[in-house]
Amino acid sequence: MANSKWGHMVALQTPHIVPIPIVEALRDTKKVDPNHDTVRTARKIGISFGD
């Protein structure tokens, strides 16, 4: 928003954090295993995934 990037989100494209259009981010469905270690760790530290 500070750079007038409305309709964008940030993404990690190692080693950079870059803005990408939300439409591009939503183009393909990406599924995450809810039992993956990263998801389980996130839940343990209080991150909610809306379920």
Chimera marker file (.cmm) of the C-alpha trace (Angstrom):
<marker_set name="trace">
<marker id="1" x="0.000" y="0.000" z="0.000" r="1" g="1" b="0" radius="0.5"/>
<marker id="2" x="2.878" y="2.333" z="0.711" r="1" g="1" b="0" radius="0.5"/>
<marker id="3" x="3.968" y="1.812" z="-2.904" r="1" g="1" b="0" radius="0.5"/>
<marker id="4" x="0.412" y="1.957" z="-4.333" r="1" g="1" b="0" radius="0.5"/>
<marker id="5" x="0.314" y="-1.812" z="-4.911" r="1" g="1" b="0" radius="0.5"/>
<marker id="6" x="-3.442" y="-2.206" z="-4.384" r="1" g="1" b="0" radius="0.5"/>
<marker id="7" x="-4.792" y="-5.645" z="-5.351" r="1" g="1" b="0" radius="0.5"/>
<marker id="8" x="-1.447" y="-7.263" z="-4.565" r="1" g="1" b="0" radius="0.5"/>
<marker id="9" x="-0.116" y="-9.512" z="-1.835" r="1" g="1" b="0" radius="0.5"/>
<marker id="10" x="3.434" y="-10.296" z="-0.821" r="1" g="1" b="0" radius="0.5"/>
<marker id="11" x="5.116" y="-13.572" z="-1.682" r="1" g="1" b="0" radius="0.5"/>
<marker id="12" x="8.475" y="-15.110" z="-0.909" r="1" g="1" b="0" radius="0.5"/>
<marker id="13" x="10.470" y="-15.761" z="-4.058" r="1" g="1" b="0" radius="0.5"/>
<marker id="14" x="13.698" y="-16.715" z="-2.350" r="1" g="1" b="0" radius="0.5"/>
<marker id="15" x="15.638" y="-14.679" z="-1.442" r="1" g="1" b="0" radius="0.5"/>
<marker id="16" x="13.233" y="-11.786" z="-2.120" r="1" g="1" b="0" radius="0.5"/>
<marker id="17" x="9.813" y="-10.756" z="-0.829" r="1" g="1" b="0" radius="0.5"/>
<marker id="18" x="7.891" y="-9.455" z="-3.829" r="1" g="1" b="0" radius="0.5"/>
<marker id="19" x="4.418" y="-8.080" z="-4.577" r="1" g="1" b="0" radius="0.5"/>
<marker id="20" x="2.237" y="-10.230" z="-6.829" r="1" g="1" b="0" radius="0.5"/>
<marker id="21" x="-1.294" y="-9.550" z="-8.075" r="1" g="1" b="0" radius="0.5"/>
<marker id="22" x="-3.898" y="-11.375" z="-5.975" r="1" g="1" b="0" radius="0.5"/>
<marker id="23" x="-5.518" y="-12.625" z="-9.201" r="1" g="1" b="0" radius="0.5"/>
<marker id="24" x="-2.241" y="-14.356" z="-10.099" r="1" g="1" b="0" radius="0.5"/>
<marker id="25" x="-1.942" y="-15.886" z="-6.623" r="1" g="1" b="0" radius="0.5"/>
<marker id="26" x="-5.465" y="-17.332" z="-6.855" r="1" g="1" b="0" radius="0.5"/>
<marker id="27" x="-5.166" y="-18.637" z="-10.419" r="1" g="1" b="0" radius="0.5"/>
<marker id="28" x="-4.105" y="-22.161" z="-9.418" r="1" g="1" b="0" radius="0.5"/>
<marker id="29" x="-5.413" y="-24.095" z="-6.438" r="1" g="1" b="0" radius="0.5"/>
<marker id="30" x="-2.641" y="-24.975" z="-4.041" r="1" g="1" b="0" radius="0.5"/>
<marker id="31" x="-3.402" y="-27.552" z="-1.390" r="1" g="1" b="0" radius="0.5"/>
<marker id="32" x="-1.599" y="-27.915" z="1.908" r="1" g="1" b="0" radius="0.5"/>
<marker id="33" x="-1.637" y="-31.107" z="3.948" r="1" g="1" b="0" radius="0.5"/>
<marker id="34" x="-3.279" y="-30.087" z="7.245" r="1" g="1" b="0" radius="0.5"/>
<marker id="35" x="-1.079" y="-32.651" z="9.013" r="1" g="1" b="0" radius="0.5"/>
<marker id="36" x="2.186" y="-31.231" z="7.648" r="1" g="1" b="0" radius="0.5"/>
<marker id="37" x="4.755" y="-30.401" z="10.332" r="1" g="1" b="0" radius="0.5"/>
<marker id="38" x="4.710" y="-26.712" z="9.399" r="1" g="1" b="0" radius="0.5"/>
<marker id="39" x="0.930" y="-26.479" z="9.771" r="1" g="1" b="0" radius="0.5"/>
<marker id="40" x="0.980" y="-28.347" z="13.069" r="1" g="1" b="0" radius="0.5"/>
<marker id="41" x="3.734" y="-26.073" z="14.385" r="1" g="1" b="0" radius="0.5"/>
<marker id="42" x="1.812" y="-22.971" z="13.295" r="1" g="1" b="0" radius="0.5"/>
<marker id="43" x="-1.280" y="-24.180" z="15.153" r="1" g="1" b="0" radius="0.5"/>
<marker id="44" x="0.794" y="-24.842" z="18.287" r="1" g="1" b="0" radius="0.5"/>
<marker id="45" x="2.001" y="-21.238" z="18.361" r="1" g="1" b="0" radius="0.5"/>
<marker id="46" x="-1.532" y="-19.896" z="17.945" r="1" g="1" b="0" radius="0.5"/>
<marker id="47" x="-1.905" y="-19.312" z="14.205" r="1" g="1" b="0" radius="0.5"/>
<marker id="48" x="-5.479" y="-19.936" z="13.058" r="1" g="1" b="0" radius="0.5"/>
<marker id="49" x="-6.388" y="-21.187" z="9.596" r="1" g="1" b="0" radius="0.5"/>
<marker id="50" x="-10.076" y="-20.398" z="9.953" r="1" g="1" b="0" radius="0.5"/>
<marker id="51" x="-11.257" y="-23.941" z="10.453" r="1" g="1" b="0" radius="0.5"/>
<link id1="1" id2="2" r="1" g="1" b="0" radius="0.2"/>
<link id1="2" id2="3" r="1" g="1" b="0" radius="0.2"/>
<link id1="3" id2="4" r="1" g="1" b="0" radius="0.2"/>
<link id1="4" id2="5" r="1" g="1" b="0" radius="0.2"/>
<link id1="5" id2="6" r="1" g="1" b="0" radius="0.2"/>
<link id1="6" id2="7" r="1" g="1" b="0" radius="0.2"/>
<link id1="7" id2="8" r="1" g="1" b="0" radius="0.2"/>
<link id1="8" id2="9" r="1" g="1" b="0" radius="0.2"/>
<link id1="9" id2="10" r="1" g="1" b="0" radius="0.2"/>
<link id1="10" id2="11" r="1" g="1" b="0" radius="0.2"/>
<link id1="11" id2="12" r="1" g="1" b="0" radius="0.2"/>
<link id1="12" id2="13" r="1" g="1" b="0" radius="0.2"/>
<link id1="13" id2="14" r="1" g="1" b="0" radius="0.2"/>
<link id1="14" id2="15" r="1" g="1" b="0" radius="0.2"/>
<link id1="15" id2="16" r="1" g="1" b="0" radius="0.2"/>
<link id1="16" id2="17" r="1" g="1" b="0" radius="0.2"/>
<link id1="17" id2="18" r="1" g="1" b="0" radius="0.2"/>
<link id1="18" id2="19" r="1" g="1" b="0" radius="0.2"/>
<link id1="19" id2="20" r="1" g="1" b="0" radius="0.2"/>
<link id1="20" id2="21" r="1" g="1" b="0" radius="0.2"/>
<link id1="21" id2="22" r="1" g="1" b="0" radius="0.2"/>
<link id1="22" id2="23" r="1" g="1" b="0" radius="0.2"/>
<link id1="23" id2="24" r="1" g="1" b="0" radius="0.2"/>
<link id1="24" id2="25" r="1" g="1" b="0" radius="0.2"/>
<link id1="25" id2="26" r="1" g="1" b="0" radius="0.2"/>
<link id1="26" id2="27" r="1" g="1" b="0" radius="0.2"/>
<link id1="27" id2="28" r="1" g="1" b="0" radius="0.2"/>
<link id1="28" id2="29" r="1" g="1" b="0" radius="0.2"/>
<link id1="29" id2="30" r="1" g="1" b="0" radius="0.2"/>
<link id1="30" id2="31" r="1" g="1" b="0" radius="0.2"/>
<link id1="31" id2="32" r="1" g="1" b="0" radius="0.2"/>
<link id1="32" id2="33" r="1" g="1" b="0" radius="0.2"/>
<link id1="33" id2="34" r="1" g="1" b="0" radius="0.2"/>
<link id1="34" id2="35" r="1" g="1" b="0" radius="0.2"/>
<link id1="35" id2="36" r="1" g="1" b="0" radius="0.2"/>
<link id1="36" id2="37" r="1" g="1" b="0" radius="0.2"/>
<link id1="37" id2="38" r="1" g="1" b="0" radius="0.2"/>
<link id1="38" id2="39" r="1" g="1" b="0" radius="0.2"/>
<link id1="39" id2="40" r="1" g="1" b="0" radius="0.2"/>
<link id1="40" id2="41" r="1" g="1" b="0" radius="0.2"/>
<link id1="41" id2="42" r="1" g="1" b="0" radius="0.2"/>
<link id1="42" id2="43" r="1" g="1" b="0" radius="0.2"/>
<link id1="43" id2="44" r="1" g="1" b="0" radius="0.2"/>
<link id1="44" id2="45" r="1" g="1" b="0" radius="0.2"/>
<link id1="45" id2="46" r="1" g="1" b="0" radius="0.2"/>
<link id1="46" id2="47" r="1" g="1" b="0" radius="0.2"/>
<link id1="47" id2="48" r="1" g="1" b="0" radius="0.2"/>
<link id1="48" id2="49" r="1" g="1" b="0" radius="0.2"/>
<link id1="49" id2="50" r="1" g="1" b="0" radius="0.2"/>
<link id1="50" id2="51" r="1" g="1" b="0" radius="0.2"/>
</marker_set>
